[in-house]
Amino acid sequence: MPRRAYRGVALAALIFLVVQVGALALVPTFFEQGYQTVEDPTDPTNSLLYIGAIIGMTAFMLVAFKYDLDQLIRGIIVFTSGVLAWYVFAAVLPNGLLALALSAVVALALLVYPEWYVIDTAGALMGAGAAGLFGISFGLLPALVLLSILAVYDAISVYKTKHMLDLAEGVMDLRIPVVLVIPTTWSYSLLDEDFARDANDVGENADDGESESADGDDADADPGDRDAFFIGLGDAVMPTVMVASAAFFSSAPSLGIAALPALNLPALLAMVGTFVGFAALMWAVMKGRAHAGLPLLNGGAISGYLVGSVVAGVPLVSALGLAPYL
């Protein structure tokens, strides 16, 4: 793998780490500020409702692309970016007006100058905020159910129905932080890319969408020589939900790290497991084909969490969130 590809992988790993550490740092503050979004976070049906919402939003976006409503999708995502950025800034800044102003800057930057580093910065803020919110809202069992079902859904949607590839193809030209842009050279500019997508033809060229390369015109090019590759923001967020949930709901003691008081061994090993899955995913991506990320990433996070729970002395029944039902 060329050196430039290693730089890209390192940048992607850094973004994943920022999302995970950010979510861990936000968990206590989000809870104190009353941001828990469900009445009973231990109810596993919460996961089913969220999965239904994901499927519904995916269908809505595909229909919107088909009927040339791209800018509607862009507006929704940019607005959501601003809202999640506000959650993050409001949690770490003492001045609410300043938090509001900075979140507006994030949204405005996405509208006016959606270069790769603007998208990735907004994506990291969104990812940390979303994972922190979901982490305190999904107990251990709901988080495990959520990650397991989404891993299966991701595999089906990429390898079988391929509608996730259609969705990725649809959002590329919108330059929004649904997809993280990972350049392998600092001279790369997302603004110079012409993804040339006909919104009415989404799904007709699914095979073309399988390439993760920004240089898709050269089918024979070494994937490691591409100028950029792309990773769905959900690939960073979903395993981090397990990390945040483990930090908040696990009975394992804190590791005593002042900057991350919520961090415990199950959460730490969930992070480690995520990066094991990440390494496998990057190896696959560098082969030049699209791959479902969540089976590897969620699988790694869940495995690491369970190992960490056992090592920390948490009974497996409790670690699985099944104790209230037995």
C-alpha positions, 0 to 999 in steps of 0.5 A: 500500500503506497505511503499516501494511502497510509496517510489517508488511513491515519486521518480516518482513524483520527476522525474515528478517535475524535468521535469516540473520545468526544462522545465519552467526554460528552456523556456525563454533561449530556445526562446532566443537561437532560438530553436523554431522549427516551423515558426508559433507556433499558427498553430494547424496543427503542432500538426497533423504533430507531431502526425503523426511523433509519429505514424510513429516512433511507427510503425518503432520501432515495425517493428524493434523489429520484425526483430531483429533490437533492437540495431538500436533502442537503438542507435537512442534513445541514440543519441537522449538522447545526443542531448537533453542533449546538448540542456539542458546543452548548455542553462544553462552552459556558456561553449559550450565545457563543455555542449558538453562533459557532453552530451557525458557523458550522452550518454556514460553512457547509453551505458556502464552502463544503471542502473536505476538511469542513465536511470532516470537521462537521462530521466529527462534531455530528458524530460525537454529539449523536453518539453521546446522545444515543449512548445515554439513551440506549441501555446495554441491551438496546445498544447491543440489539441496535448494533447487531441489527444494523450490522446485518442491515448494512451487509444486506443493503451493500451486498444484496439489495445495494440500495446503500450504494445508491444512497452513497451515490446520491449524496456524493455530489451534495457535499454533506457530512453524511460521508466522511471524505478521506484525502490521501494527498493534501492537494486534494479538493472535494470542490474540484470533483465532478461526481456527475450524477443524474438524480433520476438514474439513481440505482441504474449504475449500482456497480459504478457506485461500488468503487470508493475511489475519487478517481473512478474513471480509471478502473485499472488504477491501483486503489492505493493511488486514489486521491481520496476515499469515502466512509459513511459517517454512520460507520463512525457513529454506530460503534461509538454508541456501544462505547458511550452506552458501556461508559454510561450504563455498565457497572464496571468502575471508572478507570479514573481518567480525569478528562474522561471520567465515564471511561471504564474497561468495557468502554475502552475495549469496545474502542479497541475492538472498533479499531480492530474492525476498522483495520480490517475495513481499511484493508478491504477498502484499499482493495478498491471495492465498497464494503459494508463497514458495520459488520466489522466495526459493530462486531469489533465494538461488541466483542471488545465490550463483552471482553472488557466486561468479563475482565472487569468482573461484570457478570455476562448476564448483566453485561448483556443487559438481561439481568432485569428479565431473569 
